[in-house]
Amino acid sequence: MTGYIMYLAPIATLAAIAAITAIKGPELLITYGKFILSFYLASSVSGSSCCSSPSFFIGRRVIDLAMT
């Protein structure tokens, strides 16, 4: 049963997005796009700061430690 649900989930998601877009208009997709873009930007800034802060204190070994 779970396999069927996982198989149909992308279709249900697309249908839900299409229904909301039909009701609210394409401006909603622009709002969601801005939200997703800001999320990815914040994630990349957070990730780079988490890698560069220790690197400042102990040097390049942080990258070597992260790769192992």
C-alpha positions, 0 to 999 in steps of 0.5 A: 500500500505504501508503494502505491502511495509513494508512486502516486504522490508526485501526481497528487502534488502536481494536481494540488499545485495546479488547483491552487494556481487555477484559483489564486493565479500564477502570482502565487508561484512567484511568491513560492519561488521567492520563498524557495530561493531565499531558503536555498540562499540561507542554506548555502550561507549557513553551510559555508559559514559552518565550514569556513569558521572552523577553517579559520581556526584550525586551517585546511584540515577541516576540509580534509576531516569533512571528506573522510 
